[in-house]
Every structure is written in structure tokens, then in C-alpha cells.
Amino acid sequence: MGKLNGKVAVVTGAGRGIGRAIALEYGREGAAVVVASRTPSTVESVVGDIQTSGGEAIGITVDVGEREQIEHMIAETVARYGRLDILVNNAQGFGTKAEPAGSPGHIALEDFPEDTWDHTFQTGLKATLFGMQSAFPHMRGHGGKIINFGSGNGIGAMKGTAAYNATKEAIRSLTRTAAAEWGKYDICVNVIIPTMATDSAEAFFEARPGIREKLAQQIPLRRFGDVDRDIGPVAVFLASSDSDFITGQAIHVDGGQILRP
Ligand SMILES: NC(=O)c1ccc[n+]([C@@H]2O[C@H](COP(=O)([O-])OP(=O)(O)OC[C@H]3O[C@@H](n4cnc5c(N)ncnc54)[C@H](OP(=O)(O)O)[C@@H]3O)[C@@H](O)[C@H]2O)c1
């Protein structure tokens, strides 16, 4: 018996990195997984990986910057599986709508352009809100688990990434508010704050010489997280009945980096 048998989970940004690792782990734990991400080829590939391991999955290509596409993603999920139990709002866009980027660029606050600000919030805070609002009618009758994503950049005031910092901190606040309002429906809402070696982390380091070493020294466990080993089990815990009395919390999966010793 998997820990998520009989559950239906939607994971956004599941084409690569953290989202992919969570989708694979949910498949191994018995959930029917909706792999929702921007690039059709990666969506198909992750669906294939889950099915090859004996799991159940479908893919939905979605741009979380578009509200109707988020609503369609949830409607398709319920049409296919008849219910929704778990929503992981993992996707986050960078750059602008016209020119998406792989990680947040370095832009001084005084020069911060509105189009970058808007795209970061549209694909971050607002996508998380719209995902939760779309999921709510399908969870309020039987409960549910929602996992959102924050960032140590926001908490530690990383210089040059104002929009990303602000949207991630706003997601933490939104998470606590949702937990407070929806607890009476048995909907648990938590946020994961990761430090993982992924494509976006790599792009972030490459644009800032020396920062990889500086950040690594701040991590008591002396390594960046490995998505295949470190993130999936935590996301399963937050999606399973093992965490039924945990809501409104920020779980740092960061090797202790938040301590900044
Ligand atoms: N890695 C870390 O250490 C770290 C630290 C703090 C917070 N986080 C947060 O953790 C989450 C995952 O990060 P990651 O490092 O795994 O990122 P990643 O390696 O860049 O992967 C992001 C995934 O999201 C998809 N995506 C991006 N924009 C999208 C959009 N508009 N609509 C739908 N899908 C979209 C990407 O699709 P494509 O393949 O099409 O690009 C990709 O599959 C993000 O919320 C991030 O801010 C990560």
C-alpha cells in the first residue's frame, strides 16, 4: 500500500526539477498524478516515467501565467479522475511574459521593470491563488492538501531579485491565510522552502560568480539538496494522512540553510 493510494494529485511545474521529483514520488506512492507543466515534451516524458514504474498519470500542458489554463487544468483533472485531493503549486516563472527566463535576473530595486514584476507575480503569487481557488470546490467536501512554494531568497533578502523575493514571501502569507480560512474544511495548506540543485538554481549561480560557494557555506549539512532523494518524501508527508494536524506551516527542506550559521 502506498501512502497516497486512491488520491488524485496535481503537480504544476512537473516537467523538471522539484516538480518532476514530486510527481514521480507521488506516482510511486499510489496517487493518480496530473503532470502539469509548460513544455509538452517534458510533460509527456514525466507521464511516461510514472507509467513505466507502474503508476497512474496523465499530462496537461499549462501555462500557470494564464488563469483560464489553471482552471482548465483542475476541471480536466476532475473530469478524468472524479476528484482532487492534492494540489502542489510548484511552477514559478521568471523574466517577462514576452521573454521568459530560466531564473531571476539581477536587477537593482530602483530600476525594477514593471513587466518583470508582473510576470513574476502572475506566475507566482497569483497562479498559486488561482490554483487554490480552482481546487477549493473539489476539496471542501472531503478535505485536501495544498503545498505551495516559498524561497530563502525572500526570507534572506537576496539582493537583485525583488519581485521573486516579494512573490515568494506573499505566497507564505497567502498560505497561512488559506490555512486559517479552510481548516474547517479539513484542507491543510503548507509551504515548502527548498534549497535544491536544479536547472533554475544552476542558472542563478552561473549569473552570479562566487555565490554557489557562499551559499554552500551557509548550509549546515554542507550540500545542496538532491531532488531525487530529499524533496519527494517531504512532499509525500505533507500530502498524506501522516501530516493531518499540520497546516499553515513553512517547512524548510534546505539542509538548515535558514540558520545561516
Ligand atoms: N531550486 C531551489 O533551490 C529553489 C529554492 C527556492 C525556491 N524554489 C522554488 O521551487 C519551485 C521549483 O523550482 P525548480 O528549481 O525545480 O525550478 P526549475 O528547475 O526551473 O523547474 C521549473 C518547472 O516549472 C515549469 N514552469 C515554469 N514556468 C511555468 C509556467 N508559467 N507554467 C507552467 N510551468 C512552468 C518549468 O517548465 P519548462 O520546462 O517549460 O521550463 C519547469 O518544468 C519554484 O517555485 C521555485 O521558485 C526552488
The ligand as an SDF file (V2000), in Angstrom:
LIG
                    3D

 48 52  0  0  0  0  0  0  0  0999 V2000
   15.7860   25.0160   -6.5950 N   0  0  0  0  0  0  0  0  0  0  0  0
   15.8100   25.6690   -5.4470 C   0  0  0  0  0  0  0  0  0  0  0  0
   16.7750   25.5900   -4.6730 O   0  0  0  0  0  0  0  0  0  0  0  0
   14.6490   26.5390   -5.0490 C   0  0  0  0  0  0  0  0  0  0  0  0
   14.8310   27.4190   -3.9730 C   0  0  0  0  0  0  0  0  0  0  0  0
   13.7640   28.1720   -3.5390 C   0  0  0  0  0  0  0  0  0  0  0  0
   12.5200   28.0420   -4.1420 C   0  0  0  0  0  0  0  0  0  0  0  0
   12.3750   27.1810   -5.1960 N   0  0  0  0  0  0  0  0  0  0  0  0
   11.0530   27.0800   -5.8060 C   0  0  0  0  0  0  0  0  0  0  0  0
   10.7450   25.7240   -6.0660 O   0  0  0  0  0  0  0  0  0  0  0  0
    9.9310   25.6220   -7.2470 C   0  0  0  0  0  0  0  0  0  0  0  0
   10.5760   24.7010   -8.2720 C   0  0  0  0  0  0  0  0  0  0  0  0
   11.8820   25.1550   -8.5510 O   0  0  0  0  0  0  0  0  0  0  0  0
   12.8900   24.3400   -9.5020 P   0  0  0  0  0  0  0  0  0  0  0  0
   14.2550   24.7490   -9.0480 O   0  0  0  0  0  0  0  0  0  0  0  0
   12.5250   22.9160   -9.5570 O   0  0  0  0  0  0  0  0  0  0  0  0
   12.6010   25.0590  -10.9150 O   0  0  0  0  0  0  0  0  0  0  0  0
   13.0270   24.6040  -12.4100 P   0  0  0  0  0  0  0  0  0  0  0  0
   14.1530   23.6290  -12.3620 O   0  0  0  0  0  0  0  0  0  0  0  0
   13.2390   25.8890  -13.1300 O   0  0  0  0  0  0  0  0  0  0  0  0
   11.7090   23.8850  -12.9470 O   0  0  0  0  0  0  0  0  0  0  0  0
   10.5470   24.6420  -13.0320 C   0  0  0  0  0  0  0  0  0  0  0  0
    9.4550   23.8720  -13.7360 C   0  0  0  0  0  0  0  0  0  0  0  0
    8.3110   24.7480  -13.7740 O   0  0  0  0  0  0  0  0  0  0  0  0
    7.8810   24.8930  -15.1170 C   0  0  0  0  0  0  0  0  0  0  0  0
    7.3370   26.2370  -15.3520 N   0  0  0  0  0  0  0  0  0  0  0  0
    7.9900   27.4070  -15.3470 C   0  0  0  0  0  0  0  0  0  0  0  0
    7.1460   28.4000  -15.6560 N   0  0  0  0  0  0  0  0  0  0  0  0
    5.9400   27.8320  -15.8600 C   0  0  0  0  0  0  0  0  0  0  0  0
    4.6810   28.3390  -16.2370 C   0  0  0  0  0  0  0  0  0  0  0  0
    4.4700   29.6370  -16.4730 N   0  0  0  0  0  0  0  0  0  0  0  0
    3.6500   27.4710  -16.3590 N   0  0  0  0  0  0  0  0  0  0  0  0
    3.8310   26.1500  -16.1470 C   0  0  0  0  0  0  0  0  0  0  0  0
    5.0090   25.6050  -15.8080 N   0  0  0  0  0  0  0  0  0  0  0  0
    6.0530   26.4500  -15.6730 C   0  0  0  0  0  0  0  0  0  0  0  0
    9.1220   24.6610  -15.9550 C   0  0  0  0  0  0  0  0  0  0  0  0
    8.7200   24.3200  -17.2700 O   0  0  0  0  0  0  0  0  0  0  0  0
    9.7300   24.3580  -18.5350 P   0  0  0  0  0  0  0  0  0  0  0  0
   10.3980   23.0330  -18.5340 O   0  0  0  0  0  0  0  0  0  0  0  0
    8.8280   24.6000  -19.6840 O   0  0  0  0  0  0  0  0  0  0  0  0
   10.7050   25.4750  -18.2990 O   0  0  0  0  0  0  0  0  0  0  0  0
    9.8010   23.5410  -15.1840 C   0  0  0  0  0  0  0  0  0  0  0  0
    9.2480   22.3030  -15.5230 O   0  0  0  0  0  0  0  0  0  0  0  0
    9.7370   27.0610   -7.7270 C   0  0  0  0  0  0  0  0  0  0  0  0
    8.5610   27.6010   -7.1780 O   0  0  0  0  0  0  0  0  0  0  0  0
   10.9510   27.7640   -7.1440 C   0  0  0  0  0  0  0  0  0  0  0  0
   10.7740   29.1500   -7.0250 O   0  0  0  0  0  0  0  0  0  0  0  0
   13.4110   26.4390   -5.6680 C   0  0  0  0  0  0  0  0  0  0  0  0
  1  2  1  0
  2  3  2  0
  2  4  1  0
  4  5  1  0
  4 48  2  0
  5  6  2  0
  6  7  1  0
  7  8  2  0
  8  9  1  0
  8 48  1  0
  9 10  1  0
  9 46  1  0
 10 11  1  0
 11 12  1  0
 11 44  1  0
 12 13  1  0
 13 14  1  0
 14 15  2  0
 14 16  1  0
 14 17  1  0
 17 18  1  0
 18 19  2  0
 18 20  1  0
 18 21  1  0
 21 22  1  0
 22 23  1  0
 23 24  1  0
 23 42  1  0
 24 25  1  0
 25 26  1  0
 25 36  1  0
 26 27  1  0
 26 35  1  0
 27 28  2  0
 28 29  1  0
 29 30  1  0
 29 35  2  0
 30 31  1  0
 30 32  2  0
 32 33  1  0
 33 34  2  0
 34 35  1  0
 36 37  1  0
 36 42  1  0
 37 38  1  0
 38 39  2  0
 38 40  1  0
 38 41  1  0
 42 43  1  0
 44 45  1  0
 44 46  1  0
 46 47  1  0
M  CHG  2   8   1  16  -1
M  END
$$$$
